[in-house]
Amino acid sequence: MKPVPVATVLLLACTCAHGQPGSEPSFEVASVKPASPDAKAITCSGGPGTSSPGIWRCSNVPLGFVITRAYGFEAYQFPPHDPCCRARFDFAAKVPPGATKEQSRQMLRGLLEERFHFAFHYQPKEMPVYDLTVDERGPKMKPSPPGAVPPEEDPWAIAPFTTGRDGYPVFPPGRAGLAGIGGRYRWVAFHVPMEEIVRTLSFHLGRPVLDATGLTATYDIDLRWGIDIAFVTERAGIREQVGELPEGTQGPPLPRAVRDQLGLKLTSRKGTGEIVVVDRLDKVPAGN
């Protein structure tokens, strides 16, 4: 099965509780119902930034993924497969004309709070973190051309890809994407700032990444790395002991790929991050 990349947003520390409906924008009409037990694939389409901005649909999607999308949780803060949120639902909503992507996320948060009474708070926790700096040999990333504008992408869609001779995913020319095949991962992106690079690294490393590069440009990225799935399963603890996993047949581990291909350095240390504690989540949503 092709992996479903989940975009994430690095969140600032917060001590307040969340989940109370406010004056945020809302969908004009919205439907939430349990997915059919016979459904196999997750299908999502529409919304701001797509060819169908007025109607957003998502079928057979685990509730955890919708929560992650709406609130921008990092994987280390709130795993999308958390036991609390594995139930699958069908969502359909009419989006007001002219709504932005951020406003649609606000609407989705309001929907979760209204129908599932979702509420949570952040809690500090000691955990390993990475400091991201420029390698001694300098950055190797390709700055985006002046005036370049990132192509519009459907935020829910998975970029189509094939398998290259080296075993890594190959995306259509000019198309961004992130996918993995048999432990070989590739991320292609255009006109991305350091904030998005840090977000992506944090998600795939499973811990906070703190940007100390001082870089302010935008970049075109083509990053390839490997994950020895069997080794991770049997000896996952070594990551905390040595800071990265050894290179396997799939390719270099992500920290080494970041150094060799991007010219950036990840340094592991102990630190503090914020995790999400769910205060309330109804298993059955309120009526439509």
N, C-alpha and C positions, 0 to 999 in steps of 0.2 A: 504493500500500500504506500502511495506517495505521502510523505509527511506533510502535515498542514502547518505552515509557518504561522506563527502568531506574533504579530507586532506588539511590542511592549514599550512602555514609557517609564523612564526612571523617575520615581516619586520622591519628593522631599519628606523628611521626617515630620510626623504629625501626631499629636497627642490627643486630638479630639475624636469623638465618635462620629461615624458616618451612617447614613441610611435614612435620614429624615427628608421627606420630599420638600422641595423648596420652590422657587419661582423659575426654575430652569425650563427651557422649551420642551414641548412634548409632541409625540406623534399625533397626527389628526385622528387616526384609527389604528388600533393594534390588536392582533390576535396571538394568543399563546396557547398551545395545546400539546399534550404528550405525543411524541413521535410514534409512528406505527412500529410495532415490534418486528415487522418484516423488512423495514428499511435497512439498507446496507451502507449507502454512501452518504456523506455530508455534502449538501449543496447549498451554497449561499450566493446571492446575487443582488444587484441594485444598491441604491443609496447614493448620497453625494459622491461625486468623483467618478461615477460610472455612466454607462449609456442609458441607464434607467434610474435617474436620481429620485424620482417620486415614489417608488415602491421598493421596499427592502424586504427580502425573504431569506430565511435560513431554515433548512429542514434537517431533521435528525442530528442536530448539533448538541453535544454535551453542554449542560448548563455552565460548567466550569469555564469553557472556552468563551462563552458569551460574557460571563463576568470579567474574565481577563481582558477581553476586548473593550468592554465598557469602561473599566476603571484603570486600564493600563498597568496591571500588576506584573511585576517581574516573576519569572518562574521560581526564583528562590523565595519570593514573598508568598506566593500562592500558586501551588502546582495546579495546572488546568485539570489534571486527573484526580484532584483531591476527592476522597471518598464521599464528601458531603455533596458533591455536585456532578456525579456521573450520569444522572438521569438525562435522557435526551428529549428535546422538544422541537416543535415546529413554530417558527416565528414568522409573522407577516405584519408589515406596518406601512402606513401611508405617511410619507415624509413631506412636511410643508415646503412649498416652492421656495427656492433660494437658500435652503438650509445648507450650512457648511458641514464638513466632516466632523469638526469638533462639536458642533451643535447636535449632530446625529448621535455622537457618543453620549452627550448629556441626556438626550432623549432615551437612549438605551438604559442609562443608569436609572432614570426616573421610572422606566417600565419595570425594571428588576425590583425596585423598591416598592412600587405600587402592587405588582402582581405576586411577587414572592416575599415581600416584606424583608428584603435583604438588608442587613445591617452588619457593620464590622468596625473594627478599630485596628490601628497599627500598634505593634509592640516591639520595642528594641530587643535585639538578640545578638550575642557575640557569635561571630562566624568568620570564616576566611574571606578575605577580599583581595582584589587585584588592584595595584596601582599601574596605570597605563602611562608610559613615558615614551619619548622618542629614543630609539636605539642609538648607540654611540656612532654608528655609521651613517646616521641620518635617515629621514623618511624615504620610503620607496613608492609611496602611493602616487598615483597620477592625478594631478589637479584637474578639475573639470574645466573645459574650455570657457573663456570669458563669455558671459551672457547666456550660458547654457541653461536650459530649463528642463527639469526632470519630467519624463513622460508621465502622463496620467495613467495610473494603474488602478484596477479594481481592488480595493483593500481586502476583499474576501476571496479573491480568485487565486488559484495556484498556477503559476506560469508553466506552460507546457514545456517539456524537455525530452531529450533523447539521451542515450548513453554514448559517450565518446570512446575512442579507442583506449584511452587511459582509464576508463571505468568511471569517470566523473560525469555529472550531468552537463548537458549542452543545451543552452537556451537559444531561441530564435535570435537572429541578429538585431541588436538594439533593444532587446527585451531584458528587463531585470528579473531576478528570481533567486530563490534560495531553496535548495533541495538536496536530498541525500539518496544514494543508491548503495546498498550493501556496505554501509560504513564510510563511503566516500562522499564528502559534502562539498558543495560549491555555492558561493554567494557572489552574484553579479549585481552591481548597483551603480547608478549614475547620479552625479550631482548630490552626494550625500554629505552632510556636515558631520563633525566629530560626535555630536550628540547621538546621531543614528548609528554610527559605528560602535560607540560605547554600548548602546542599547542592545544591538545584535550580539556583541561579544558577551555581554552580561547574561543574555538569555541562554546562549549555548555553553557557557562555562558554568552556569548554575550558581553564580555568586556575584556580589556587587563589583563593578569595574569603575574605578574613579579616574577621571580624565585629568592628567597632569602634563599633557603634551604641549599646551599653549598654542596648538594649531587652530587657525580660524577659517581656513579656506574650505571649499567643498571638493569632493574627490570622486573619481570613478574607481570602483572596486571590482577586482576579480580574485577572490580568495578561495583556496582549496585546502582542505584538511581531511584527516581520517580519524575514525573512531573504531578501535578494536572492541567490538561489542562484547565478545566473550571475555576479554580481559577486564573490561569495566565491570561486568557482572561478578566475576570471581575475585577481583582484587581492587575494588573501587577505592579502598582506603589508602592506596598508595598515592592518590592525587593529593591528599592532605599532607603526606609525608615528604614528597619531592616537588610538589607544586605543579607538576604536569605528568601526563602519562607518556610512557615510552613509545617510540615510533613503531608501528606495526605494518602489516602488508597493505593496509588501506591508505597509508600516507602519513604525513607528519601530524602530530597532535596540534590542536588549535593554538596554544601559546607559541609553539615553534613556528607554525605557519605565519602567525601575526608578525613575528620577528623577521623571518626570512623574506616574506612576500610584501609586507606593508612597511617594514622598517620601524616597527613599534615594539616596545618591550613591556611584557606583563610580569610584574613582581608580586609574588604571593606574600601575604602577611595576615595576622589576626586583626580583626576590626569589629565594627558593629553595623548591623543592618536592621532594616525594619521588616517584620513579617506581618502578615494579615491574620487576624483572629476573627472568625465569623461569630457574630453575636446572635444572629437569627437568619434562618433561611427556610421558608415553608417548602415542603416537598411537593405540595399540590398548589399550583398558582390560582390566584383569585379569578373569578369568572371574567370572560371577555365582555 
